[in-house]
Amino acid sequence: MKVSRLIKTGNRPDLVAAEEAELAVLLTYAPKQASREEIAAAAKRVIAEVDAHGLGDKGKVMPKVIAELKGKADGKEINAVVTELLGAIH
């Protein structure tokens, strides 16, 4: 989560400080996010499990990785890692 760019560019340091303080409190309750390495490890495990052979098998891999990392990783990051790993398979 990031403080709104609109608040920062609006020259309102008072609002920025309030938003950042609120964000700090909210982040203490948020689940720990998986690192890129953890996402890659989960994706590699699923790729091997479904015997994926390239980008054409992305539809088999993505749902399983997303389910495994639900609430722990952003879908865009998962997609990027899976695409990278499947693209490296020849």
CORTA-V29110 format. One record per residue. N is the residue number from 1. RES is the residue in one small letter. SS is DSSP state (h for helix, s for strand, l for the rest). PHI is phi in whole degrees, 0 to 359 (NA if undefined). NEAR is the number of other C-alpha atoms within 12 Angstrom. Layout:
# CORTA-V29110
N|RES|SS|PHI|NEAR ; N|RES|SS|PHI|NEAR
This chain:
# CORTA-V29110
1|m|l|NA|15 ; 2|k|l|229|16 ; 3|v|l|290|20 ; 4|s|l|310|19 ; 5|r|h|298|16 ; 6|l|h|298|14 ; 7|i|h|293|18 ; 8|k|h|294|18 ; 9|t|h|280|12 ; 10|g|l|276|12 ; 11|n|l|57|13 ; 12|r|l|236|16 ; 13|p|h|300|17 ; 14|d|h|295|13 ; 15|l|h|288|19 ; 16|v|h|299|21 ; 17|a|h|298|17 ; 18|a|h|295|17 ; 19|e|h|295|22 ; 20|e|h|293|21 ; 21|a|h|294|16 ; 22|e|h|296|17 ; 23|l|h|298|18 ; 24|a|h|299|16 ; 25|v|h|294|13 ; 26|l|h|298|14 ; 27|l|h|294|15 ; 28|t|h|292|12 ; 29|y|h|264|11 ; 30|a|l|285|14 ; 31|p|l|293|14 ; 32|k|l|298|15 ; 33|q|l|276|22 ; 34|a|l|291|22 ; 35|s|l|283|17 ; 36|r|h|300|23 ; 37|e|h|294|17 ; 38|e|h|292|21 ; 39|i|h|296|35 ; 40|a|h|297|28 ; 41|a|h|297|21 ; 42|a|h|296|31 ; 43|a|h|295|37 ; 44|k|h|298|29 ; 45|r|h|298|21 ; 46|v|h|291|30 ; 47|i|h|302|34 ; 48|a|h|292|21 ; 49|e|h|298|16 ; 50|v|h|267|20 ; 51|d|l|55|18 ; 52|a|l|287|27 ; 53|h|l|239|23 ; 54|g|l|156|22 ; 55|l|h|300|23 ; 56|g|h|295|18 ; 57|d|h|261|24 ; 58|k|h|301|30 ; 59|g|h|296|21 ; 60|k|h|278|23 ; 61|v|h|276|34 ; 62|m|h|305|35 ; 63|p|h|301|22 ; 64|k|h|289|26 ; 65|v|h|291|35 ; 66|i|h|299|29 ; 67|a|h|297|19 ; 68|e|h|292|22 ; 69|l|l|255|29 ; 70|k|l|306|20 ; 71|g|l|80|16 ; 72|k|l|248|22 ; 73|a|l|208|28 ; 74|d|l|285|23 ; 75|g|h|301|24 ; 76|k|h|295|14 ; 77|e|h|292|25 ; 78|i|h|299|37 ; 79|n|h|302|28 ; 80|a|h|298|21 ; 81|v|h|293|32 ; 82|v|h|298|39 ; 83|t|h|299|29 ; 84|e|h|298|21 ; 85|l|h|293|31 ; 86|l|h|292|29 ; 87|g|h|292|19 ; 88|a|l|278|15 ; 89|i|l|279|19 ; 90|h|l|242|10
